[in-house]
Amino acid sequence: MSLARRTEASPRYGRRIKDYYEDLWQRLPAALEPPLLERRLAFLRGEVRPGDRALDVGCGAGEFTAALAEAGAQTIGVEVAEAALQRARERHPELDFRSVAFDGPLPFEDSSFELVWSSEVIEHVSDTARWLSEVRRVLAPRGRLLLTTPSHGRLRVALGGVERFSEPLGDHLHLYTRRSLAQLLDEFGFSEVRVQAVDGPPLLRRSLFARAQR
């Protein structure tokens, strides 16, 4: 059975989720730093190669897009929330930031990038199958996908309640364990999949870092 899940994906849903993130980004403090920022940056910098064509999917205020550029990549950041894009463009006017539709196709040709980075995004998308298919499509052969997402290992799920799919506004749509994320990436044809759980005691890791290759 496929591990890819799909929730409501109507135009109305897309508008609701876009409005939610617009409001969220307008309320977030200007000096916000993503949780585990330094650890995520170290993970990213360890994988980027000078000259890589790199795509930051769900770029937010552009912290990781800028890190990719500083490491020598030719970088584009894409985001659904205009409020986030405004921050990104103000902070990094020299970089290329673009608006995309929620759960829509990525506006790039096949095999456009050697590296796709997406931090804390996959748990929010309504149609995981479509999203991963698009990410794989724009990756060049042997291109690398780097993901981060919250970890929901068995003990964490047991302490927090039965694993569930939350309401789309205000919470995560999908919860992943180290095993389920690895299986999902394998299911979509990625190879050399590696998923590590980080931050916290061994049975209560809070984040998953994943690397896979097209």
Z-matrix of the N, CA and C atoms (Angstrom, degrees):
N
C 1 1.456
C 2 1.522 1 109.52
N 3 1.312 2 116.51 1 137.74
C 4 1.452 3 120.99 2 -178.13
C 5 1.522 4 111.03 3 -65.17
N 6 1.329 5 115.56 4 139.77
C 7 1.457 6 120.76 5 176.30
C 8 1.519 7 112.05 6 -86.62
N 9 1.332 8 117.45 7 -12.25
C 10 1.462 9 120.58 8 -179.94
C 11 1.514 10 109.41 9 -73.09
N 12 1.322 11 115.89 10 134.34
C 13 1.446 12 120.27 11 -176.80
C 14 1.511 13 110.61 12 -119.89
N 15 1.327 14 113.22 13 153.92
C 16 1.452 15 119.16 14 -179.06
C 17 1.518 16 108.78 15 -133.54
N 18 1.318 17 116.17 16 135.82
C 19 1.448 18 120.95 17 172.84
C 20 1.520 19 107.85 18 -113.14
N 21 1.318 20 115.97 19 -172.01
C 22 1.458 21 120.42 20 -179.56
C 23 1.514 22 109.95 21 -52.90
N 24 1.333 23 118.28 22 131.39
C 25 1.462 24 121.22 23 -176.76
C 26 1.517 25 111.26 24 -131.39
N 27 1.333 26 117.71 25 32.25
C 28 1.454 27 122.13 26 -178.60
C 29 1.521 28 109.91 27 -75.52
N 30 1.361 29 117.54 28 161.81
C 31 1.465 30 119.56 29 175.05
C 32 1.524 31 112.40 30 -56.03
N 33 1.344 32 116.41 31 -36.52
C 34 1.463 33 119.63 32 178.68
C 35 1.522 34 111.09 33 -62.28
N 36 1.322 35 116.02 34 -43.07
C 37 1.467 36 119.98 35 177.84
C 38 1.523 37 110.16 36 -62.00
N 39 1.335 38 116.60 37 -43.94
C 40 1.457 39 119.86 38 179.19
C 41 1.514 40 112.13 39 -58.77
N 42 1.331 41 117.49 40 -40.62
C 43 1.464 42 120.82 41 177.96
C 44 1.523 43 111.06 42 -65.41
N 45 1.330 44 116.52 43 -41.35
C 46 1.464 45 120.47 44 -179.85
C 47 1.523 46 111.18 45 -62.30
N 48 1.317 47 116.04 46 -45.63
C 49 1.458 48 118.49 47 -177.26
C 50 1.525 49 111.01 48 -69.82
N 51 1.342 50 117.39 49 -35.64
C 52 1.464 51 120.09 50 176.11
C 53 1.527 52 110.14 51 -63.62
N 54 1.342 53 116.59 52 -44.60
C 55 1.466 54 120.02 53 178.40
C 56 1.526 55 111.12 54 -60.44
N 57 1.329 56 115.43 55 -38.90
C 58 1.469 57 119.69 56 179.18
C 59 1.523 58 110.65 57 -60.16
N 60 1.332 59 117.40 58 -47.05
C 61 1.457 60 119.67 59 -177.70
C 62 1.521 61 112.45 60 -73.42
N 63 1.324 62 117.40 61 -31.39
C 64 1.465 63 119.25 62 173.88
C 65 1.529 64 109.86 63 -60.34
N 66 1.329 65 115.99 64 -47.06
C 67 1.465 66 120.15 65 -179.99
C 68 1.529 67 110.90 66 -64.46
N 69 1.329 68 116.28 67 -41.32
C 70 1.461 69 120.23 68 -179.84
C 71 1.518 70 111.23 69 -59.91
N 72 1.332 71 116.99 70 -47.93
C 73 1.457 72 120.26 71 -177.10
C 74 1.521 73 111.94 72 -69.17
N 75 1.314 74 117.73 73 -28.61
C 76 1.461 75 119.47 74 176.39
C 77 1.523 76 111.65 75 -70.15
N 78 1.338 77 116.68 76 -26.95
C 79 1.465 78 120.84 77 -178.14
C 80 1.523 79 113.38 78 -92.28
N 81 1.309 80 118.24 79 -20.12
C 82 1.464 81 120.43 80 -177.37
C 83 1.529 82 110.83 81 -67.77
N 84 1.326 83 118.21 82 141.87
C 85 1.470 84 120.30 83 179.33
C 86 1.521 85 111.48 84 -64.27
N 87 1.317 86 115.25 85 147.67
C 88 1.466 87 120.53 86 -176.22
C 89 1.520 88 112.16 87 -62.94
N 90 1.324 89 117.02 88 -30.16
C 91 1.466 90 120.58 89 -176.43
C 92 1.523 91 112.71 90 -92.02
N 93 1.326 92 116.68 91 16.27
C 94 1.462 93 120.39 92 -177.85
C 95 1.524 94 111.40 93 -57.50
N 96 1.324 95 115.78 94 135.00
C 97 1.459 96 121.74 95 169.81
C 98 1.512 97 107.81 96 -118.41
N 99 1.331 98 118.97 97 130.83
C 100 1.464 99 120.53 98 179.54
C 101 1.522 100 111.18 99 -57.96
N 102 1.335 101 118.03 100 146.02
C 103 1.462 102 120.13 101 174.88
C 104 1.531 103 110.49 102 -56.02
N 105 1.312 104 115.98 103 144.87
C 106 1.464 105 121.51 104 179.13
C 107 1.529 106 112.11 105 59.49
N 108 1.328 107 117.27 106 29.94
C 109 1.458 108 120.20 107 -174.79
C 110 1.524 109 111.78 108 -55.26
N 111 1.323 110 117.50 109 -50.54
C 112 1.461 111 119.49 110 -175.39
C 113 1.525 112 111.49 111 -65.04
N 114 1.324 113 117.05 112 -38.07
C 115 1.464 114 119.10 113 179.41
C 116 1.526 115 110.43 114 -68.01
N 117 1.317 116 116.82 115 -39.92
C 118 1.471 117 119.40 116 177.39
C 119 1.522 118 110.63 117 -64.89
N 120 1.328 119 116.48 118 -41.46
C 121 1.461 120 119.38 119 178.55
C 122 1.525 121 111.29 120 -61.57
N 123 1.315 122 117.16 121 -40.90
C 124 1.465 123 120.26 122 178.70
C 125 1.524 124 110.77 123 -63.55
N 126 1.321 125 117.19 124 -41.62
C 127 1.467 126 122.35 125 177.03
C 128 1.524 127 110.27 126 -60.37
N 129 1.325 128 116.41 127 -46.23
C 130 1.459 129 121.12 128 -179.00
C 131 1.525 130 111.37 129 -65.36
N 132 1.313 131 116.89 130 -48.50
C 133 1.471 132 120.47 131 -176.82
C 134 1.520 133 112.19 132 -64.22
N 135 1.323 134 116.38 133 -26.55
C 136 1.451 135 119.50 134 178.19
C 137 1.517 136 113.95 135 -72.65
N 138 1.325 137 117.01 136 -11.17
C 139 1.469 138 120.93 137 -175.93
C 140 1.522 139 113.78 138 -113.75
N 141 1.328 140 117.91 139 -24.34
C 142 1.462 141 119.97 140 -175.35
C 143 1.525 142 110.36 141 -76.85
N 144 1.336 143 115.45 142 143.99
C 145 1.461 144 121.87 143 179.00
C 146 1.526 145 108.88 144 -119.48
N 147 1.324 146 118.11 145 139.97
C 148 1.461 147 119.69 146 177.66
C 149 1.526 148 110.93 147 -53.49
N 150 1.328 149 116.06 148 133.32
C 151 1.454 150 121.12 149 -179.35
C 152 1.508 151 114.59 150 90.95
N 153 1.337 152 118.20 151 -9.89
C 154 1.467 153 120.42 152 175.84
C 155 1.525 154 110.66 153 -55.84
N 156 1.320 155 115.94 154 138.72
C 157 1.466 156 120.32 155 164.39
C 158 1.525 157 105.28 156 -85.97
N 159 1.332 158 116.45 157 117.48
C 160 1.463 159 120.77 158 -170.69
C 161 1.521 160 110.88 159 -124.50
N 162 1.323 161 115.23 160 141.57
C 163 1.462 162 122.59 161 178.36
C 164 1.523 163 108.76 162 -121.43
N 165 1.337 164 116.38 163 128.36
C 166 1.460 165 123.27 164 175.62
C 167 1.526 166 107.31 165 -103.59
N 168 1.331 167 116.72 166 106.22
C 169 1.469 168 122.00 167 -176.50
C 170 1.523 169 108.75 168 -92.79
N 171 1.346 170 115.45 169 118.06
C 172 1.457 171 120.46 170 -173.49
C 173 1.514 172 109.88 171 80.07
N 174 1.331 173 115.63 172 54.09
C 175 1.469 174 121.30 173 -167.59
C 176 1.520 175 113.77 174 -74.44
N 177 1.339 176 118.39 175 -14.44
C 178 1.458 177 119.56 176 -179.48
C 179 1.512 178 111.59 177 57.30
N 180 1.336 179 116.79 178 -131.10
C 181 1.461 180 121.47 179 -178.10
C 182 1.527 181 113.04 180 -85.11
N 183 1.320 182 117.88 181 6.71
C 184 1.455 183 121.14 182 169.48
C 185 1.514 184 117.04 183 91.56
N 186 1.360 185 118.12 184 12.30
C 187 1.469 186 119.10 185 -178.31
C 188 1.524 187 112.10 186 -59.27
N 189 1.335 188 115.63 187 -45.48
C 190 1.464 189 119.23 188 -175.95
C 191 1.529 190 111.38 189 -80.17
N 192 1.324 191 117.43 190 -30.69
C 193 1.464 192 120.32 191 174.24
C 194 1.520 193 109.58 192 -59.52
N 195 1.328 194 115.80 193 -44.12
C 196 1.462 195 120.36 194 178.81
C 197 1.528 196 111.29 195 -64.89
N 198 1.328 197 117.06 196 -39.38
C 199 1.468 198 120.16 197 178.80
C 200 1.522 199 110.92 198 -63.32
N 201 1.325 200 117.14 199 -39.53
C 202 1.457 201 120.80 200 176.44
C 203 1.525 202 110.78 201 -60.74
N 204 1.333 203 116.39 202 -45.31
C 205 1.460 204 120.38 203 -179.82
C 206 1.526 205 111.10 204 -64.12
N 207 1.331 206 116.68 205 -41.30
C 208 1.463 207 120.51 206 179.57
C 209 1.525 208 111.59 207 -63.26
N 210 1.330 209 116.56 208 -28.08
C 211 1.467 210 120.75 209 179.09
C 212 1.526 211 112.42 210 -84.29
N 213 1.330 212 116.70 211 0.90
C 214 1.458 213 120.17 212 174.96
C 215 1.507 214 115.87 213 101.35
N 216 1.334 215 117.90 214 9.07
C 217 1.464 216 120.68 215 179.48
C 218 1.527 217 111.05 216 -85.89
N 219 1.322 218 115.32 217 153.84
C 220 1.464 219 122.51 218 170.20
C 221 1.527 220 106.24 219 -90.22
N 222 1.322 221 116.83 220 107.83
C 223 1.451 222 121.01 221 -159.86
C 224 1.516 223 113.26 222 -116.76
N 225 1.342 224 115.71 223 141.23
C 226 1.460 225 123.61 224 169.97
C 227 1.524 226 107.53 225 -128.28
N 228 1.335 227 116.79 226 136.15
C 229 1.456 228 121.67 227 174.21
C 230 1.516 229 110.22 228 -111.73
N 231 1.332 230 117.08 229 135.51
C 232 1.466 231 120.95 230 177.94
C 233 1.525 232 109.14 231 -123.39
N 234 1.351 233 115.50 232 148.13
C 235 1.459 234 120.92 233 -172.54
C 236 1.529 235 109.04 234 -157.74
N 237 1.339 236 116.81 235 148.26
C 238 1.468 237 120.83 236 178.82
C 239 1.521 238 111.82 237 -86.97
N 240 1.331 239 118.89 238 -26.02
C 241 1.465 240 121.97 239 -173.63
C 242 1.526 241 110.71 240 -94.41
N 243 1.330 242 116.62 241 118.34
C 244 1.459 243 120.73 242 179.37
C 245 1.526 244 111.23 243 -63.84
N 246 1.335 245 117.27 244 -32.11
C 247 1.463 246 119.92 245 178.75
C 248 1.527 247 110.80 246 -63.24
N 249 1.324 248 116.76 247 -38.18
C 250 1.465 249 120.47 248 176.55
C 251 1.522 250 110.75 249 -68.51
N 252 1.324 251 116.37 250 -42.79
C 253 1.463 252 120.07 251 179.38
C 254 1.524 253 111.47 252 -62.04
N 255 1.322 254 116.72 253 -36.88
C 256 1.463 255 119.66 254 177.91
C 257 1.527 256 110.65 255 -60.89
N 258 1.325 257 116.58 256 -44.06
C 259 1.468 258 119.88 257 176.81
C 260 1.523 259 111.19 258 -62.04
N 261 1.333 260 115.34 259 -45.40
C 262 1.467 261 119.43 260 -178.36
C 263 1.525 262 111.08 261 -59.93
N 264 1.323 263 116.62 262 -43.99
C 265 1.470 264 120.38 263 -177.99
C 266 1.520 265 111.68 264 -69.49
N 267 1.331 266 117.03 265 -33.54
C 268 1.464 267 119.86 266 177.43
C 269 1.523 268 110.87 267 -68.91
N 270 1.322 269 117.18 268 -39.58
C 271 1.462 270 121.19 269 -177.14
C 272 1.524 271 112.59 270 -79.34
N 273 1.323 272 115.96 271 -32.67
C 274 1.470 273 120.49 272 -174.19
C 275 1.534 274 109.39 273 -134.28
N 276 1.339 275 117.43 274 67.28
C 277 1.469 276 120.00 275 -175.00
C 278 1.524 277 113.65 276 -64.11
N 279 1.308 278 116.93 277 -17.37
C 280 1.468 279 120.27 278 -178.74
C 281 1.523 280 112.99 279 -81.67
N 282 1.338 281 117.80 280 -9.71
C 283 1.461 282 121.55 281 -175.17
C 284 1.525 283 111.73 282 -100.25
N 285 1.318 284 115.43 283 164.19
C 286 1.473 285 123.46 284 -175.13
C 287 1.529 286 108.99 285 -100.17
N 288 1.336 287 116.19 286 108.20
C 289 1.461 288 121.89 287 177.36
C 290 1.523 289 109.19 288 -117.08
N 291 1.343 290 116.06 289 136.40
C 292 1.460 291 120.35 290 -175.18
C 293 1.527 292 111.02 291 -134.21
N 294 1.319 293 114.65 292 149.02
C 295 1.463 294 121.53 293 177.51
C 296 1.525 295 109.85 294 -86.92
N 297 1.335 296 116.51 295 138.88
C 298 1.466 297 121.66 296 175.16
C 299 1.523 298 108.85 297 -131.22
N 300 1.324 299 115.99 298 158.37
C 301 1.458 300 121.58 299 178.06
C 302 1.518 301 110.25 300 -79.19
N 303 1.322 302 116.29 301 144.84
C 304 1.458 303 120.67 302 177.12
C 305 1.522 304 109.61 303 -61.52
N 306 1.323 305 117.25 304 125.79
C 307 1.465 306 123.89 305 179.99
C 308 1.523 307 113.47 306 60.14
N 309 1.339 308 117.51 307 15.43
C 310 1.454 309 120.17 308 177.58
C 311 1.519 310 111.14 309 -89.63
N 312 1.335 311 117.50 310 176.64
C 313 1.465 312 120.30 311 178.76
C 314 1.524 313 111.14 312 -68.29
N 315 1.306 314 116.34 313 150.26
C 316 1.456 315 120.61 314 173.81
C 317 1.526 316 108.31 315 -77.56
N 318 1.333 317 118.63 316 131.08
C 319 1.468 318 121.92 317 -171.87
C 320 1.527 319 113.10 318 -82.04
N 321 1.330 320 115.85 319 56.07
C 322 1.459 321 120.83 320 -178.13
C 323 1.522 322 109.78 321 -139.69
N 324 1.327 323 115.67 322 154.66
C 325 1.455 324 121.17 323 177.31
C 326 1.531 325 110.29 324 -69.47
N 327 1.327 326 115.22 325 161.69
C 328 1.460 327 119.99 326 175.28
C 329 1.533 328 110.09 327 -57.66
N 330 1.313 329 116.33 328 146.43
C 331 1.479 330 123.05 329 173.37
C 332 1.527 331 112.98 330 58.48
N 333 1.329 332 117.17 331 36.70
C 334 1.464 333 121.18 332 -176.40
C 335 1.522 334 114.67 333 -81.48
N 336 1.337 335 118.20 334 -17.72
C 337 1.463 336 120.17 335 -170.60
C 338 1.528 337 111.94 336 -135.19
N 339 1.328 338 114.38 337 142.96
C 340 1.471 339 119.48 338 171.93
C 341 1.529 340 111.79 339 -84.45
N 342 1.328 341 116.63 340 -19.59
C 343 1.460 342 120.73 341 -176.93
C 344 1.523 343 109.98 342 -142.70
N 345 1.322 344 116.33 343 130.92
C 346 1.465 345 122.25 344 169.66
C 347 1.523 346 107.75 345 -119.78
N 348 1.324 347 114.92 346 125.86
C 349 1.466 348 122.71 347 177.61
C 350 1.524 349 108.37 348 -114.07
N 351 1.326 350 117.15 349 134.78
C 352 1.464 351 120.78 350 178.13
C 353 1.526 352 108.68 351 -147.67
N 354 1.322 353 115.93 352 110.91
C 355 1.460 354 121.30 353 -174.08
C 356 1.522 355 111.00 354 -108.83
N 357 1.340 356 116.15 355 119.31
C 358 1.467 357 123.61 356 176.94
C 359 1.533 358 111.37 357 59.33
N 360 1.329 359 115.95 358 47.40
C 361 1.464 360 122.10 359 -179.97
C 362 1.524 361 111.95 360 -120.96
N 363 1.331 362 118.02 361 -45.13
C 364 1.464 363 120.93 362 -170.02
C 365 1.524 364 112.29 363 -58.43
N 366 1.322 365 117.89 364 -28.51
C 367 1.465 366 120.46 365 -179.90
C 368 1.529 367 112.34 366 -72.61
N 369 1.337 368 117.31 367 -12.96
C 370 1.462 369 121.42 368 -176.90
C 371 1.526 370 114.11 369 -100.72
N 372 1.330 371 118.58 370 -19.02
C 373 1.463 372 119.59 371 -173.44
C 374 1.523 373 110.21 372 -73.71
N 375 1.332 374 116.26 373 144.09
C 376 1.471 375 119.10 374 -177.15
C 377 1.518 376 112.03 375 -80.29
N 378 1.335 377 117.46 376 -33.66
C 379 1.465 378 121.40 377 -177.45
C 380 1.528 379 108.46 378 -117.44
N 381 1.317 380 116.13 379 88.91
C 382 1.465 381 120.91 380 -176.29
C 383 1.520 382 111.72 381 -61.92
N 384 1.327 383 117.03 382 -37.95
C 385 1.463 384 120.77 383 -178.70
C 386 1.524 385 110.64 384 -62.40
N 387 1.314 386 116.71 385 -47.20
C 388 1.464 387 119.86 386 180.00
C 389 1.525 388 110.54 387 -64.62
N 390 1.319 389 115.99 388 -41.96
C 391 1.461 390 120.41 389 -177.50
C 392 1.524 391 111.02 390 -62.92
N 393 1.319 392 117.57 391 -48.46
C 394 1.461 393 120.36 392 -179.93
C 395 1.522 394 111.70 393 -66.69
N 396 1.320 395 117.11 394 -35.32
C 397 1.461 396 120.15 395 177.58
C 398 1.523 397 110.79 396 -63.38
N 399 1.332 398 116.71 397 -40.34
C 400 1.460 399 120.78 398 177.95
C 401 1.528 400 111.26 399 -66.95
N 402 1.307 401 116.59 400 -43.67
C 403 1.466 402 120.05 401 178.25
C 404 1.526 403 110.33 402 -59.77
N 405 1.316 404 117.00 403 -44.56
C 406 1.460 405 120.48 404 -179.38
C 407 1.529 406 110.93 405 -66.77
N 408 1.321 407 116.53 406 -36.38
C 409 1.467 408 120.60 407 -179.36
C 410 1.518 409 111.67 408 -61.80
N 411 1.341 410 117.61 409 -43.03
C 412 1.465 411 119.65 410 -175.59
C 413 1.527 412 112.60 411 -81.73
N 414 1.330 413 117.69 412 -10.33
C 415 1.463 414 120.38 413 175.65
C 416 1.527 415 110.77 414 -77.57
N 417 1.307 416 116.10 415 138.16
C 418 1.461 417 120.94 416 173.58
C 419 1.530 418 109.70 417 -71.75
N 420 1.325 419 118.11 418 158.34
C 421 1.465 420 119.73 419 174.00
C 422 1.530 421 110.87 420 -52.28
N 423 1.312 422 115.70 421 131.85
C 424 1.463 423 124.72 422 -175.81
C 425 1.528 424 112.58 423 68.18
N 426 1.337 425 116.63 424 11.79
C 427 1.456 426 120.16 425 173.50
C 428 1.516 427 111.05 426 -68.00
N 429 1.340 428 116.20 427 156.20
C 430 1.462 429 121.28 428 -174.19
C 431 1.518 430 111.46 429 -108.21
N 432 1.315 431 114.85 430 137.88
C 433 1.460 432 122.77 431 172.57
C 434 1.523 433 108.41 432 -107.99
N 435 1.324 434 116.60 433 128.28
C 436 1.461 435 122.60 434 176.03
C 437 1.519 436 108.56 435 -119.54
N 438 1.326 437 116.64 436 126.09
C 439 1.461 438 122.50 437 -178.55
C 440 1.517 439 110.28 438 -127.31
N 441 1.326 440 116.12 439 147.37
C 442 1.458 441 120.57 440 161.77
C 443 1.521 442 107.63 441 -127.99
N 444 1.326 443 115.74 442 146.86
C 445 1.464 444 121.89 443 179.57
C 446 1.527 445 107.77 444 -158.47
N 447 1.328 446 118.90 445 154.19
C 448 1.463 447 119.41 446 176.75
C 449 1.525 448 111.73 447 -60.19
N 450 1.319 449 115.62 448 145.83
C 451 1.462 450 121.58 449 178.52
C 452 1.520 451 110.40 450 -93.60
N 453 1.328 452 115.61 451 134.60
C 454 1.467 453 121.52 452 176.72
C 455 1.526 454 108.61 453 -128.77
N 456 1.335 455 115.59 454 64.52
C 457 1.457 456 120.55 455 176.51
C 458 1.512 457 111.60 456 -63.39
N 459 1.331 458 116.32 457 170.58
C 460 1.466 459 120.52 458 -172.30
C 461 1.523 460 113.17 459 -57.67
N 462 1.333 461 116.66 460 -43.94
C 463 1.456 462 118.37 461 -178.57
C 464 1.519 463 111.09 462 -67.77
N 465 1.327 464 116.89 463 -41.64
C 466 1.462 465 119.82 464 178.48
C 467 1.522 466 110.80 465 -61.79
N 468 1.345 467 117.44 466 -42.10
C 469 1.462 468 120.67 467 177.92
C 470 1.524 469 110.28 468 -64.23
N 471 1.333 470 116.66 469 -42.80
C 472 1.467 471 119.81 470 -179.36
C 473 1.522 472 111.40 471 -62.04
N 474 1.319 473 116.70 472 -39.23
C 475 1.456 474 119.98 473 -179.91
C 476 1.521 475 111.86 474 -72.96
N 477 1.345 476 115.66 475 -29.04
C 478 1.459 477 119.20 476 -176.72
C 479 1.505 478 114.30 477 -99.13
N 480 1.323 479 117.93 478 -1.68
C 481 1.451 480 120.56 479 -178.70
C 482 1.509 481 110.45 480 112.95
N 483 1.307 482 116.93 481 172.61
C 484 1.452 483 122.77 482 -179.35
C 485 1.515 484 109.76 483 -64.21
N 486 1.331 485 116.20 484 138.15
C 487 1.466 486 120.44 485 178.26
C 488 1.518 487 109.26 486 -55.72
N 489 1.321 488 115.18 487 133.83
C 490 1.448 489 118.70 488 -173.61
C 491 1.512 490 109.47 489 -144.28
N 492 1.313 491 114.42 490 168.33
C 493 1.454 492 120.59 491 170.65
C 494 1.514 493 106.49 492 -106.57
N 495 1.307 494 116.10 493 121.09
C 496 1.448 495 120.98 494 -169.56
C 497 1.519 496 111.18 495 -84.74
N 498 1.315 497 114.39 496 171.11
C 499 1.449 498 119.25 497 170.73
C 500 1.518 499 108.05 498 -59.61
N 501 1.345 500 118.35 499 142.26
C 502 1.458 501 119.81 500 -172.38
C 503 1.510 502 114.04 501 -66.89
N 504 1.324 503 118.35 502 -22.30
C 505 1.445 504 119.22 503 -178.75
C 506 1.519 505 109.11 504 -102.57
N 507 1.321 506 116.55 505 118.94
C 508 1.437 507 120.80 506 173.70
C 509 1.514 508 114.84 507 100.58
N 510 1.336 509 118.63 508 0.40
C 511 1.453 510 118.63 509 -178.82
C 512 1.522 511 108.75 510 -157.86
N 513 1.324 512 115.99 511 -178.54
C 514 1.459 513 120.96 512 -178.66
C 515 1.524 514 110.31 513 -85.54
N 516 1.327 515 115.48 514 140.11
C 517 1.462 516 120.70 515 176.52
C 518 1.518 517 111.53 516 -79.09
N 519 1.325 518 117.42 517 -33.10
C 520 1.462 519 121.69 518 -174.47
C 521 1.522 520 109.66 519 -131.61
N 522 1.306 521 115.88 520 138.62
C 523 1.459 522 122.75 521 177.46
C 524 1.524 523 108.73 522 -114.05
N 525 1.336 524 116.43 523 133.86
C 526 1.457 525 120.32 524 -174.94
C 527 1.521 526 111.73 525 -121.88
N 528 1.323 527 114.51 526 141.85
C 529 1.453 528 121.94 527 165.74
C 530 1.531 529 107.70 528 -99.97
N 531 1.306 530 115.35 529 169.06
C 532 1.467 531 119.03 530 176.84
C 533 1.526 532 110.53 531 -57.10
N 534 1.317 533 116.51 532 -43.29
C 535 1.464 534 120.65 533 -178.31
C 536 1.523 535 111.81 534 -68.77
N 537 1.335 536 117.76 535 -45.54
C 538 1.467 537 119.34 536 -175.31
C 539 1.519 538 111.55 537 -67.47
N 540 1.345 539 117.79 538 -34.90
C 541 1.457 540 119.77 539 177.81
C 542 1.523 541 110.64 540 -67.98
N 543 1.319 542 117.52 541 -42.14
C 544 1.466 543 120.57 542 177.54
C 545 1.522 544 111.04 543 -62.01
N 546 1.324 545 117.47 544 -42.51
C 547 1.462 546 121.23 545 178.79
C 548 1.525 547 111.20 546 -64.04
N 549 1.319 548 116.26 547 -39.78
C 550 1.461 549 120.18 548 179.65
C 551 1.525 550 111.15 549 -62.23
N 552 1.312 551 117.56 550 -47.08
C 553 1.460 552 120.77 551 -179.88
C 554 1.525 553 111.12 552 -64.62
N 555 1.311 554 116.73 553 -39.00
C 556 1.462 555 120.65 554 176.34
C 557 1.525 556 110.93 555 -63.04
N 558 1.312 557 116.79 556 -40.60
C 559 1.465 558 121.82 557 -179.76
C 560 1.523 559 111.90 558 -59.88
N 561 1.333 560 116.82 559 -32.73
C 562 1.456 561 120.37 560 -178.39
C 563 1.520 562 113.08 561 -92.69
N 564 1.308 563 117.09 562 18.20
C 565 1.452 564 121.07 563 170.28
C 566 1.509 565 115.48 564 87.05
N 567 1.325 566 117.94 565 8.51
C 568 1.454 567 119.55 566 176.03
C 569 1.530 568 109.77 567 -77.63
N 570 1.314 569 115.71 568 149.88
C 571 1.465 570 120.87 569 179.88
C 572 1.523 571 109.59 570 -118.89
N 573 1.334 572 115.37 571 172.14
C 574 1.465 573 121.72 572 178.72
C 575 1.529 574 111.35 573 48.38
N 576 1.324 575 115.48 574 44.27
C 577 1.466 576 121.51 575 -177.50
C 578 1.524 577 109.87 576 -75.36
N 579 1.329 578 115.46 577 128.40
C 580 1.459 579 121.30 578 175.07
C 581 1.524 580 108.57 579 -132.57
N 582 1.313 581 116.62 580 127.01
C 583 1.464 582 121.57 581 177.89
C 584 1.519 583 108.17 582 -126.63
N 585 1.317 584 116.42 583 126.21
C 586 1.460 585 120.09 584 176.87
C 587 1.522 586 110.14 585 -121.23
N 588 1.324 587 116.05 586 142.72
C 589 1.461 588 122.24 587 175.62
C 590 1.524 589 108.17 588 -95.75
N 591 1.335 590 116.37 589 132.57
C 592 1.462 591 120.60 590 -175.24
C 593 1.520 592 110.37 591 -133.22
N 594 1.328 593 115.39 592 163.89
C 595 1.458 594 125.30 593 173.03
C 596 1.521 595 112.75 594 69.27
N 597 1.313 596 115.97 595 103.73
C 598 1.450 597 121.47 596 177.45
C 599 1.515 598 112.15 597 115.78
N 600 1.352 599 117.30 598 174.56
C 601 1.468 600 121.52 599 177.31
C 602 1.521 601 110.86 600 -60.01
N 603 1.335 602 118.51 601 157.54
C 604 1.469 603 121.62 602 -174.23
C 605 1.520 604 115.49 603 -50.37
N 606 1.328 605 118.90 604 -40.68
C 607 1.464 606 120.41 605 -177.76
C 608 1.520 607 113.24 606 -92.20
N 609 1.334 608 116.53 607 1.55
C 610 1.464 609 119.87 608 -177.67
C 611 1.524 610 111.25 609 -132.21
N 612 1.319 611 116.32 610 35.56
C 613 1.459 612 119.56 611 177.56
C 614 1.530 613 109.73 612 -58.41
N 615 1.339 614 115.60 613 142.46
C 616 1.463 615 119.37 614 -173.62
C 617 1.518 616 114.27 615 -100.06
N 618 1.322 617 117.97 616 -13.56
C 619 1.456 618 119.22 617 -174.41
C 620 1.525 619 110.80 618 -142.88
N 621 1.328 620 115.15 619 148.77
C 622 1.461 621 122.25 620 175.11
C 623 1.520 622 109.09 621 -112.94
N 624 1.326 623 116.68 622 132.86
C 625 1.455 624 123.32 623 173.10
C 626 1.526 625 106.84 624 -113.73
N 627 1.312 626 116.81 625 124.88
C 628 1.467 627 120.97 626 -176.56
C 629 1.519 628 110.90 627 -124.01
N 630 1.334 629 114.94 628 140.75
C 631 1.462 630 122.36 629 173.14
C 632 1.512 631 107.95 630 -128.26
N 633 1.329 632 116.53 631 134.31
C 634 1.462 633 121.11 632 177.83
C 635 1.519 634 108.69 633 -146.63
N 636 1.307 635 115.43 634 161.31
C 637 1.458 636 121.34 635 -177.26
C 638 1.515 637 109.69 636 -124.71
N 639 1.322 638 115.13 637 141.39
C 640 1.458 639 118.74 638 176.22
C 641 1.516 640 109.94 639 -72.10
